[in-house]
């Protein structure tokens, strides 16, 4: 695909309960019509408003590398905002208040890559900057409430969610799950309809081949079949469980059933800390706010370790184990 080009008239979209106003089309997001009220916050995404890489940050405070050792992302902080530099792909300058995002792309960066970086990397960090908390998690809606799946890359979060979707359970999020508090409950906010899956998962699970490329640097595909849109919820819903996925790597475990193990408050807290999005890791006020919020989450929402076999054939059993656990309505939290 060609690099993205700014639209003549900016459009409004919904992302995790926030309104995103973009001068470049974002086809993965739900469009907000002029007749609909604005959501919780506006984030303006603009192309070319700033020269790439300007203003120069005062300090670089965080960097990530790929498994090959190549640089992937560097984060810098200046007086008026943050620069997120995805090497050889794009620069995103985020204003201090998180209300505007100016981007500059390399000539070779495709529209899919731009959208993926913005939706799954930049916007979750911007929501954190605005004072909202989000987990790197996949979530599905069940008759017993919403359940979320956390875990490292490759643990099977999207695969498990796809198995739920094909049995009629709506998917709320694939990568970014925003949580909020209301009336003593923890609510999960839907993100946007889409699931990122490897080719073998698409072939094994999905009932159609409706998919598009995720980004130019990965062979993953974004499944955008009709089921996602038909069953996509729009309002926040109570979060009943969080399942921390652990994939069995021993071939001898492939034929064994999935297992569930309650986690203590301390283990649950550490699991969510590892899964939480945060932009400025040097901001002590933000860290204190996030830690306090996650403490309240684990005090109200049970967290289980879910060990799953490395086999598509095990997915029905995994789904049944989760549904049976949710049906118990056991809100007891295991103490340290």
MONOR-V265521 format. One record per residue. N is the residue number from 0. RES is the residue in one letter. SS is DSSP state (2 for helix, 1 for strand, 0 for the rest). D_FIRST is the distance of its C-alpha to the first C-alpha in whole Angstrom. Layout:
n->[N;N]
res->[RES;RES]
ss->[SS;SS]
d_first->[D_FIRST;D_FIRST]
//
This chain:
n->[0;1;2;3;4;5;6;7;8;9;10;11;12;13;14;15;16;17;18;19;20;21;22;23;24;25;26;27;28;29;30;31;32;33;34;35;36;37;38;39;40;41;42;43;44;45;46;47;48;49;50;51;52;53;54;55;56;57;58;59;60;61;62;63;64;65;66;67;68;69;70;71;72;73;74;75;76;77;78;79;80;81;82;83;84;85;86;87;88;89;90;91;92;93;94;95;96;97;98;99;100;101;102;103;104;105;106;107;108;109;110;111;112;113;114;115;116;117;118;119;120;121;122;123;124;125;126;127;128;129;130;131;132;133;134;135;136;137;138;139;140;141;142;143;144;145;146;147;148;149;150;151;152;153;154;155;156;157;158;159;160;161;162;163;164;165;166;167;168;169;170;171;172;173;174;175;176;177;178;179;180;181;182;183;184;185;186;187;188;189;190;191;192;193;194;195;196;197;198;199;200;201;202;203;204;205;206;207;208;209;210;211;212;213;214;215;216;217;218;219;220;221;222;223;224;225;226;227;228;229;230;231;232;233;234;235;236;237;238;239;240;241;242;243;244;245;246;247;248;249;250;251;252;253;254;255;256;257;258;259;260;261;262;263;264;265;266;267;268;269;270;271;272;273;274;275;276;277;278;279;280;281;282;283;284;285;286;287;288;289;290;291;292;293;294;295;296;297;298;299;300;301;302;303;304;305;306;307;308;309;310;311;312;313;314;315;316;317;318;319;320;321;322;323;324;325;326;327;328;329;330;331;332;333;334;335]
res->[X;X;X;X;X;X;X;X;X;X;X;X;X;X;X;X;X;X;X;X;X;X;X;X;X;X;X;X;X;X;X;X;X;X;X;X;X;X;X;X;X;X;X;X;X;X;X;X;X;X;X;X;X;X;X;X;X;X;X;X;X;X;X;X;X;X;X;X;X;X;X;X;X;X;X;X;X;X;X;X;X;X;X;X;X;X;X;X;X;X;X;X;X;X;X;X;X;X;X;X;X;X;X;X;X;X;X;X;X;X;X;X;X;X;X;X;X;X;X;X;X;X;X;X;X;X;X;X;X;X;X;X;X;X;X;X;X;X;X;X;X;X;X;X;X;X;X;X;X;X;X;X;X;X;X;X;X;X;X;X;X;X;X;X;X;X;X;X;X;X;X;X;X;X;X;X;X;X;X;X;X;X;X;X;X;X;X;X;X;X;X;X;X;X;X;X;X;X;X;X;X;X;X;X;X;X;X;X;X;X;X;X;X;X;X;X;X;X;X;X;X;X;X;X;X;X;X;X;X;X;X;X;X;X;X;X;X;X;X;X;X;X;X;X;X;X;X;X;X;X;X;X;X;X;X;X;X;X;X;X;X;X;X;X;X;X;X;X;X;X;X;X;X;X;X;X;X;X;X;X;X;X;X;X;X;X;X;X;X;X;X;X;X;X;X;X;X;X;X;X;X;X;X;X;X;X;X;X;X;X;X;X;X;X;X;X;X;X;X;X;X;X;X;X;X;X;X;X;X;X;X;X;X;X;X;X]
ss->[0;0;0;0;0;0;0;0;0;0;1;1;1;1;1;0;0;1;1;1;1;1;0;0;0;0;0;0;0;1;1;0;0;0;0;0;0;0;0;0;0;1;1;1;1;1;1;0;0;0;0;0;0;0;0;0;0;0;1;1;1;1;1;1;1;0;0;0;0;0;1;1;1;1;1;1;1;1;0;0;1;1;1;1;1;1;0;0;0;1;1;1;1;1;1;0;0;0;0;1;1;1;1;1;1;0;0;0;0;0;2;2;2;2;2;2;2;2;2;2;2;2;2;2;2;2;2;2;2;0;0;0;1;1;1;1;0;1;1;1;1;1;0;0;1;1;1;1;1;1;0;0;0;0;0;0;2;2;2;2;2;2;2;2;2;0;0;0;0;0;1;1;1;0;0;1;1;1;1;1;1;1;0;0;1;1;1;1;1;0;0;0;0;0;1;1;1;0;2;2;2;2;2;2;2;0;0;0;0;0;1;1;1;0;0;0;0;0;0;0;1;1;1;0;0;2;2;2;2;2;0;0;0;0;0;0;1;1;1;1;1;1;1;1;1;1;1;0;0;0;2;2;2;0;0;0;0;0;1;1;1;1;0;1;2;2;2;2;2;2;2;2;2;2;2;1;0;0;0;0;0;0;0;2;2;2;2;2;2;2;2;2;2;2;2;2;2;2;2;2;0;1;1;1;1;1;1;1;0;0;0;2;2;2;2;2;2;2;2;2;2;2;2;2;2;2;2;0;0;0;0;0;0;1;0;0]
d_first->[0;4;7;9;12;15;16;20;21;21;21;23;22;24;23;26;29;28;26;23;23;19;18;14;14;14;14;15;18;21;22;25;27;29;32;31;33;31;31;33;31;28;26;24;21;20;18;20;23;25;24;22;25;27;30;31;32;35;35;32;33;31;28;27;26;24;26;26;27;24;24;22;23;26;27;30;32;34;36;34;31;29;26;23;22;19;20;17;14;16;19;21;24;26;29;32;33;29;29;26;23;22;18;17;14;14;12;10;9;6;6;7;9;11;12;13;15;17;18;19;20;21;22;25;26;27;28;31;31;32;35;33;33;30;30;27;28;27;30;31;33;37;40;41;39;36;35;33;32;32;31;29;26;26;30;28;28;25;26;30;28;26;30;31;28;29;33;32;32;30;27;27;25;23;23;25;28;30;34;37;40;42;46;46;43;40;37;33;31;28;24;22;21;19;20;18;19;20;19;23;24;21;23;27;27;24;25;22;19;17;14;11;9;11;10;9;13;14;14;15;14;15;17;17;20;23;25;23;23;27;29;27;30;30;33;34;36;39;38;40;39;37;37;36;34;36;34;37;36;40;39;43;41;39;42;43;42;40;43;43;45;46;45;47;46;46;44;42;41;40;38;36;36;34;32;32;29;31;30;33;35;38;38;41;42;38;39;42;41;38;41;43;41;40;44;44;41;43;46;45;42;43;41;41;40;38;39;37;37;34;34;32;35;36;34;37;39;37;37;40;41;39;41;44;44;43;45;48;47;49;48;50;48;50;52;51]
//
